[in-house]
Amino acid sequence: MNSARTPAGPGYRPGGRDILGAVDSATVILVLVVVVALSFDFTNGFHDTANAMATSIATYALRPRMAVALSGVLNLIGAFLSVQVALTVTNAVLHIQNPDGTPRGDLVSGGGTALLIIVLAGLTGAIVWNLLTWLLGLPSSSSHALFGGLIGATIAGLGWGGVNWVGSGDKPDGVVGKVIIPAIASPVVAGIVAAAGTWLVYRTIVGVATRYTDQGFRWGQIGSASLVSLAHGTNDAQKTMGVITLALIGSGHWTSTTSIPFWVKLVCALAISLGTFFGGWRIIRTLGKGLIDIAPPQGLTAETSSAAVTLVSSHLGYALSTTQVTTGSVLGAGVGRPGATVRWRVAGRMVAAWLITIPASAVVGAVMWYIAHALGGGLLGAVVVTLILIGVSAAIYVRSRRAPVHASNVNDDWDAPAPTEQRPVAA
Amino acid sequence: MHVFGTELKSIGQILLVGLILGAGLPLVFSAGIRAMAWGTGGDTEASGAGQAAARPHPMGRVLAVMCFVVVLAVVALGITFIVASGFGKALSFQHVVPTLVDKA
């Protein structure tokens, strides 16, 4: 954090000294924002381990620990590959940045406190929602949680006009064009692709001994899951990088809008990779065992569909939720295999969670902003919001220990124990 | 309303390319496994009652390797695509052979 010592830029004002004496309050708030942003990145990682690895774990293609380790390493590599400037991360949904990535002028006066409080409140909303859905074992989109939290905090801080609802109207943009329509379309598209792939694959291998095919498909699964992990690192880590860099620019500690400080890239890559390695076992269990009883060919088609749909859409400029794409793919893989059962009740719970992700994290984000605002909108507010976040996170963690899910019980049967369940083939 | 038209067109494109890659690759891969099973012979192919266990077919192995090579090549292209877009490059198929070019 060398750059923190050489504040520069129009927004910087060395005033506002407080109880900490030599350090001005905007800098302390900035540090809180960075720490909370990295915590979000961590939850993003462990929330999304399931997207890449749930199917491989469920079919015993990889041991659970091995799977999360592989995914963690690939996320780390992926995060470093994303040197694309992610500075305009909020532009799709908010009006807090200029088109070139610099924050709005009126938000950066006074050391950027106004901007920092919005970002802090938004991140808090996103983390709380990520942890709640993790507790319930529901795969929900971390990107939607982030957007939702920021939208809520922005509405609270700047009014409804601060949100970019539909963009300028001449291209798909705004909350509707960049978030809601892709969110509805992507699971359907991924499901169709996975269903078609699964159907074709099962037609192709009719007559070949299952023992033989499963062995081969496990290798295919590992390959396709690795591709999903790599794509996840490149897509998701840069969102946090963008948010942190936005906060740095807003508080006058960084001026370039075409590059990101290296330490930001490093810590974000480490945070998402560590989160992935930590493994969101609850969500892995739902995605791998809850929706369908997945077999190796289905695992391969689901992950290949996820990788293909995610990569093609990001090529066309749609940052899809990998979570929704994967869930759609897993469902499709269930539909495409003749005779397979799909637990639509579980799928229904997930869809319900998706529908309320943005509103729910927006409400938390807005409440946090109001709390910070009521406490003066400065250092005290930021500290209290951070303490609330720590308290809520601790409470959710304690609650989760009542029925822990971990590497050794992640593959237990979903319904009542069925002794005829498929056993791992000696590998 | 033409925004929705654009959006629908994008979704259609994603579906089409997604089907080619996302369903096509598993198909080629499973064809490879099928060919490998035929090539290996023995009890890899479930034989009907009264049939003798299949003999190995070297041709099957060749076909299988070809299928796996195709899959690996497309995956390698996929990774190149991810890395390239991270470094501000794009994959161009203008000259049939994929080449890296600067992003438009």
Interface residues (C-beta under 8 A of the other chain):
Chain A: G78 L81 S82 V83 Q84 V166 G169 D170 K171 P172 G177 I181 A185 V189 A190 I192 V193 A194 A196 G197 T198 L200 V201 T204 I205 G207 V208 A209 Y212 T213 G216 F217 G220 G223 L227 L230 A231 T234 P297 L300 T301 T304 S305 S306 A307 A308 V309 L311 V312 S313 S314 H315 L316 Y318
Chain B: V3 T6 E7 S10 I11 Q13 I14 L15 V17 G18 L19 L21 G22 A23 G24 L25 P26 L27 F29 S30 A31 G32 I33 R34 M36 A37 T40 D43 T44 E45 A46 V71 V75 G78 I79 F81 I82 V83 S85 G86 F87 G88
